Amino acid sequence: MLKLHFCSNSRSQRVLWLLEELKLPYTLNKIKFHPSELKSEEHRKRHPLGRVPVLEDDNITLFESGAIIDYIIEKYDNKELKPKVSSSLFPSYLQWYHYCEGMVMPPMNTVVVHTLILPEDRRDPEVLRQAKNLLSKAIAPINELLSQNKFLIGEKISGVDFMLGHSLYMANKLGCISEELANIHRYIQLLNSLESFQKAINA
Ligand SMILES: N[C@@H](CCC(=O)N[C@@H](CS)C(=O)NCC(=O)O)C(=O)O
């Protein structure tokens, strides 16, 4: 049985969205986004840094959202969410899948830290300005990508949407997607229309 250790408003929504999209049976362990729960001895046994998401699958425990999404797709996919190696979409799938944690999330983490997490007297406006600048540079090519595709790598949903699509949704919530990035706004509307996505962001 799959068990997801989950916090609201976090990357764990990516995994919940996928479980819902594939209609897989799972149980949810909702954790408060607070050190008292995340850094508890119990949760550190699942994740050495006390972070989410963490997935348990019988005797397997796995962290890193990208690894978890890939694991579920490789093991339980019933919707062809990852193109085959022989598909022309395969290189693009890998590239944009890793672009999420590699290029978009590092500046977005800094934006979150300097707007929401640090106490006001420790927030640095210059660090925030640089991070927002880097984030908008990282996001711009995705608007271009979405001028050709309905979902991120083509006409149907894929693993990339659960990773990078979720990051775009979060970036928009932070006010980091400017109005002129119309393709991204159209895409976020599309995600919002999916029942599986709604379940994940409202849990
Ligand atoms: N690269 C990791 C990042 C995990 C991560 O930083 N998760 C955040 C929530 S989005 C967290 O648990 N933060 C708690 C903390 O920093 O104490 C992944 O993709 O799973």
The ligand as a Tripos MOL2 file, in Angstrom:
@<TRIPOS>MOLECULE
LIG
   20    19     1     0     0
SMALL
NO_CHARGES

@<TRIPOS>ATOM
      1 N1         14.3250   18.5960   -3.7650 N.3       1 LIG1
      2 C1         13.4020   18.1640   -2.7360 C.3       1 LIG1
      3 C2         13.0190   19.3540   -1.8780 C.3       1 LIG1
      4 C3         12.2400   18.9420   -0.6410 C.3       1 LIG1
      5 C4         11.8490   20.1610    0.1680 C.2       1 LIG1
      6 O1         12.6730   21.0630    0.3820 O.2       1 LIG1
      7 N2         10.6030   20.1890    0.6160 N.am      1 LIG1
      8 C5         10.1360   21.3230    1.4000 C.3       1 LIG1
      9 C6          8.6520   21.5450    1.1410 C.3       1 LIG1
     10 S1          8.3540   22.0330   -0.5460 S.3       1 LIG1
     11 C7         10.2860   21.0160    2.8830 C.2       1 LIG1
     12 O2         10.0150   19.9120    3.3060 O.2       1 LIG1
     13 N3         10.7120   22.0140    3.6590 N.am      1 LIG1
     14 C8         10.8230   21.8680    5.0710 C.3       1 LIG1
     15 C9         12.0960   22.4550    5.6000 C.2       1 LIG1
     16 O3         12.8640   23.0420    4.8290 O.co2     1 LIG1
     17 O4         12.3070   22.3370    6.7990 O.co2     1 LIG1
     18 C10        12.1840   17.5130   -3.4120 C.2       1 LIG1
     19 O5         11.9630   17.7750   -4.5940 O.co2     1 LIG1
     20 O6         11.4960   16.7060   -2.7640 O.co2     1 LIG1
@<TRIPOS>BOND
     1     1     2 1
     2     2     3 1
     3     2    18 1
     4     3     4 1
     5     4     5 1
     6     5     6 2
     7     5     7 1
     8     7     8 1
     9     8     9 1
    10     8    11 1
    11     9    10 1
    12    11    12 2
    13    11    13 1
    14    13    14 1
    15    14    15 1
    16    15    16 2
    17    15    17 1
    18    18    19 2
    19    18    20 1
@<TRIPOS>SUBSTRUCTURE
     1 LIG1         1 GROUP 0 **** ****
